Amino acid sequence: TAICTVQDSGTNTIWLGTATNGIIRYDGTSFVYFTAKDGLPDLGEVHEIQEAPDGSVWFATDQGLLRFDPHTFRSFDARDGLFLDPNRATVSALLARPEGGVWVGTSANHGGAVGAAHVFDGTNIVRMPGRDGFPKWMGPVNSIRRTRDGAVWWARTGFGFVRLHDGKYSTVTVANGLPTALTTYAVTVGSDMAQAPDGTMWFACWNLSTYDAGLSHYDL
């Protein structure tokens, strides 16, 4: 079984997402395999797993968003408000929110421009672009991370990075020194980010046309 992602819940439970064989839970003693017989849809690859404060576990998959709460699975797709590629409902990024629910990012599985940032507030899935100061033009979301200061960051295809801190949004783009697309039709992709001990942000970027771009650092 090909394992794509692992999440330690912090409660003596480890969740594993596979490429083609569903979801696995390990409680320190035994492995439990969840498949179609447990109510799982055809997930494809499981990209990310997050446990929310209420104990629900969320899964970003090739075929949409999945929640386990606490003994049953529920799927979310375009009918629930997710902005998805019509050819494949790829949820590419997740981050649990301390106040409840999760941040959700979607993208096209083939590198296209379809995708957006969303928030699940415990009741509804809401698309974020253009709301409450969030940038109107979002594009596919490749990762969502939280830094030590409590800020939330989104890595986007074609539009760099977005930061939410103290209720305000800001962006980091080529104007701030991110690598520039090298050809007319190339797109600089923000793929992931991490914060160094000194607080500096490091951004992983690549170019859809040339497959280069490299690593950038940003002083807050």
NUSE-51829 format. One record per residue (C-alpha): x, y, z. Coordinates in pm, whole numbers, padded with zeros to 5 digits, always signed. Example, Ala and Ser with C-alpha at 12.3 -4.5 7.8 and 13.67 -1.06 7.14 Angstrom:
residues 2
+01230-00450+00780;+01367-00106+00714;
end
This chain:
residues 220
+00000+00000+00000;+00141+00338-00103;+00119+00586+00188;+00085+00951+00080;+00037+01135+00409;+00050+01073+00786;-00116+01265+01070;-00055+01215+01443;-00377+01315+01616;-00206+01365+01951;-00448+01119+02112;-00248+00798+02054;-00396+00767+01707;-00215+00795+01376;-00404+00838+01050;-00255+00736+00717;-00381+00834+00373;-00304+00607+00080;-00278+00649-00296;-00548+00399-00389;-00651+00199-00083;-00849+00439+00132;-00762+00544+00486;-00583+00361+00768;-00604+00430+01143;-00341+00303+01389;-00416+00316+01763;-00078+00194+01885;-00184-00168+01877;-00362-00246+01552;-00434-00107+01207;-00792-00046+01091;-00852-00011+00718;-01142+00207+00600;-01259+00138+00246;-01577+00152+00038;-01749-00094+00271;-01721+00168+00548;-01890+00431+00337;-01583+00579+00171;-01626+00709-00184;-01356+00647-00443;-01100+00884-00292;-00806+00849-00526;-00501+00989-00349;-00530+01131+00004;-00320+01449+00008;-00353+01575+00364;-00516+01490+00699;-00612+01730+00977;-00787+01681+01311;-01017+01966+01418;-01061+02079+01782;-01398+01901+01801;-01229+01567+01731;-01347+01533+01372;-01082+01424+01122;-01067+01579+00776;-00913+01438+00460;-00809+01623+00143;-00848+01383-00148;-00851+01361-00526;-01229+01331-00516;-01323+01603-00269;-01329+01672+00104;-01402+01399+00357;-01490+01421+00728;-01485+01143+00986;-01706+01241+01281;-01680+01034+01501;-01786+00697+01356;-01911+00784+01009;-01772+00948+00697;-01926+01237+00506;-01814+01370+00169;-01821+01735+00053;-01799+01844-00310;-01915+02122-00543;-02274+02079-00425;-02156+02187-00080;-01981+02500-00207;-01633+02379-00300;-01486+02536-00614;-01359+02232-00800;-01222+02125-01134;-01518+01962-01315;-01291+01679-01430;-01155+01596-01086;-01257+01729-00747;-00909+01771-00602;-00884+01910-00249;-00516+01993-00222;-00470+02154+00120;-00619+02155+00470;-00553+02329+00802;-00757+02289+01120;-00879+02615+01279;-00840+02662+01657;-01188+02817+01667;-01335+02512+01493;-01369+02387+01139;-01096+02384+00875;-00938+02598+00605;-00967+02419+00270;-00781+02466-00058;-00869+02318-00397;-00674+02290-00720;-00677+02129-01062;-00502+01792-01063;-00344+01866-01403;-00187+02201-01312;-00466+02419-01446;-00600+02742-01302;-00910+02605-01130;-00915+02624-00752;-00981+02849-00454;-00951+02898-00080;-01246+02808+00143;-01335+02796+00509;-01561+02545+00679;-01696+02724+00986;-01860+02420+01141;-02180+02462+00940;-02108+02585+00589;-01829+02584+00332;-01763+02942+00218;-01540+03049-00069;-01298+03313+00056;-01175+03515-00248;-01310+03869-00225;-01456+03825+00125;-01343+04021+00431;-01031+04152+00258;-00914+03820+00114;-00759+03871-00233;-01018+03850-00510;-00788+03655-00740;-00686+03340-00561;-00611+03056-00801;-00536+02699-00696;-00418+02648-00338;-00118+02420-00293;-00069+02435+00083;-00198+02608+00398;+00028+02653+00701;+00017+02823+01042;+00325+02996+01182;+00427+03045+01544;+00271+03390+01563;-00069+03241+01477;-00070+03370+01119;-00219+03151+00847;-00047+03132+00507;-00177+03012+00171;+00052+02910-00118;-00110+02979-00455;-00051+02896-00818;+00026+03214-01012;-00036+03460-00728;+00232+03389-00468;+00135+03374-00100;-00138+03516+00123;-00102+03583+00495;-00377+03631+00755;-00258+03788+01079;-00460+03977+01342;-00760+03975+01113;-00580+04138+00820;-00474+03987+00488;-00152+04065+00302;+00023+03912+00002;+00375+03816-00101;+00425+03816-00479;+00691+03887-00740;+00667+04249-00626;+00820+04133-00296;+01100+03942-00468;+00948+03603-00550;+01099+03444-00864;+00945+03587-01181;+00796+03370-01453;+01067+03329-01714;+00850+03316-02027;+00537+03497-02140;+00303+03210-02059;+00486+03073-01758;+00333+03085-01411;+00529+03103-01089;+00379+02857-00844;+00399+02896-00468;+00410+02533-00355;+00489+02543+00017;+00640+02750+00297;+00799+02721+00641;+00916+02957+00914;+01276+02954+01039;+01359+02993+01411;+01445+03360+01352;+01097+03423+01210;+01204+03443+00846;+00964+03282+00601;+01100+03047+00336;+00898+02992+00020;+00925+02702-00224;+00845+02816-00578;+00858+02660-00921;+00775+02759-01276;+00502+02575-01467;+00684+02624-01797;+01049+02569-01710;+01021+02377-01380;+01269+02608-01214;+01235+02910-00981;+01387+02795-00653;+01368+02902-00291;+01294+03252-00160;+01314+03395+00191;+01109+03682+00326;+01167+03890+00639;+00839+03977+00809;
end
